[in-house]
Amino acid sequence: MRDNDYPTEVTDPEASGLPDTADDDSTAYDEVDSGRWADGPDPAALAGVGPGGSNRFGDTAEEQRQGEGLDRRLRQEEPDVGAEDPLPPRRDPVDETVDDSERERFDRDVWGDSPTSDPDSPVSLYDDGQLDEDSPGRVGRLVAPDGGSGLDDEPDSVAWDAGAAGGGASAEELAMHETRAPDYD
């Protein structure tokens, strides 16, 4: 015994990821008892009006036996359209020169007097003593300056705090904390 009313309403097939389908089962009329072309216990989406795969190579047994030529297949290909890489190519590390001030700052960061220089310290190696506050500020959604659209030509990760999304913070948002920049003077 069926417990739902038949016929069932059909959702928009394009919303389900079926492009180019006829929308004869739309809810515009809102009449459940109205007749539909795709009636049945599980109404199916109707095919679109445009040409389908029936006009492609390989529909007949003869074409399948011959096989489609490489030239014909290559003519069907569409090139990937994308932007060129906006970042400069990686430089050879041998050519990299680090001046003394950068080397000194790096050494002070690695070997300086901080909780990170003590191997038994409970503070993470990457904290550099920045999370010593009782309650560091929470960060909400991090949004790129361009809103997440467009090309990212910035080599560093840059974002601003847009606040919590949807009323509550997600697990990822709860894991982010505000820190201050290390003091290298």
N, C-alpha and C positions, 0 to 999 in steps of 0.2 A: 504494500500500500504506500502510495506516494504521500508525503506529508506537506510538500510545497504545492502551491497553485501552478498548474500548467496552463498556458505556456509561460515560461520564465522570461523576465526582461533581459535583453541583451545589452551589454555595455558597448561603448563606442569601440569598434575594432582598431581604429587608428591609435587610440589611447593604449591599447594592448600591444602596440608594436607591429601591427599589420598594416603597412602602408598601402595606399592605392586600393582600398576596399570600398565597396558600395556601402553607404550608410543608410540602408533601407530599414534598419532596425533601431533607428535613433529613438530617444525618449521624447521627441518633440511632441508627439501626439498624446503621450502618457495614457494610452489605453492598453492595458495588459491583455485584454481579450481580442484585440485587433489581429487580423490575419497578417502573417509575415511570409516573405518568400523563403526565408531560411528556417521555417518552422520545423519542429521536431523536439525530441526530449533534450537534445543538446544543440541549440541553434548555432549554426556555423556562419562565419562571415562570408559574404558574397564576394566573388572575385571582381577586380576592377575592370574597366572598359578597355584600357590600353592593352597593347600586345604583351603576351606573356612569354614563356620560354618556348612556345611551340614554333617560333620562327627562327630559332637558333640552330646552329650546326649540331648534328648528332641526334636529331629526332628520329631519323629513319635507321633501319638496321644497316643499310648500305653505308651511310655516313659513319655510324659507329664502328663498322668494320674497317673503314679506311682510316679513321682517326683524323682529328683536326690538325692542320699544318701549323707549324710554329709561327709563320708569318701572319696567318689569320688570327691566331691567338694574341700575338703582340699588337696587332692593330686594334684589338678590343681593349687593351690595357689603357688606363688613364694614369698619367704621372701623379705622384704624390705632390700635392701642392702644400708647401710649407715655407716658412721663413728660413733664411740662412741663419746659422748660429751667430748671435750677436756678440758672443764673448770671443775675445782673441784666442788664438791657439795657445796651448800650453807651451811655456818656454822650457828650454833645456835646463835642468837643475844644475848642470855643471857651469853654465854661464851666469847663474844667479850669484850676485855678490851681496853680502850683508855687511852694512857698515858697522862700526864699533858700537854706536848707540843702540842699534837694533839688537845686536848680539848681547850687549850689557842688559838691556831690558828683558830679553829672553832668558838669560841666565838668572836674573833676579826673580823672574816669575817662576822658574823651575826650582831654583835652589834658595830662594829667599826665606826669611823667617816668617813662616805662616803655617797654619795647620796642615797644609799640603806637604810640607817638607818632612813631617813626622809620619813614618810608615804605619804607626799604630794609631793614628788619629781616626776617629769615627767620621770625620768630614771627608767628603768625596775629593778626589784629586782635582776635579774640575771646578770646585766651588771657590777656591782661593779665599776662603773666609768670608765670602760675601753673604752667606745665609746665616749669620750669627744672630740676627734679630729674632725675637720671640715669634713673631708672626709676620713673615714677609708678605708684601702685597700680592693678592691674587690677580691673575690676568685672565680676561675673558677670551672672546674670539680674537685671534690674530688675523688681521686682514692686510694683504699687500697694498701698497699705495695705489696701485691701479685697480683695486677691487678684485684681483684674481683673474682679470681678463687682459689680453694683450701679451706682448712679448716681455719677457723678463730679462732685461739687459744689465741688471745689477748683479755683480758677482757675489755679493753678500746677501744673506737673508735679512730683509728689512720688512717690518710689519708694524702696525699700530693696534692698540687694544680697542676693539669695538664693543666691549662689554659682553655679558653673558647672552647666549642665544636661546630663545624660547623659554625664558623664565628661569631655567636652572642650568648650572654648569655641567658640561659633560665630563667624562673621565679624563679626556685629553686636556680640557680647560683646567681641571683641578690639578693636573700635573705641572702646569706652567706656573712659575713664580717670578716675581719681579726681583731683579738683583741690581746692584750698582756696579759700575765699571771698576775694575781693579785700579788701585792707586799706585802708579809707577813713578813717583817722583824721587 
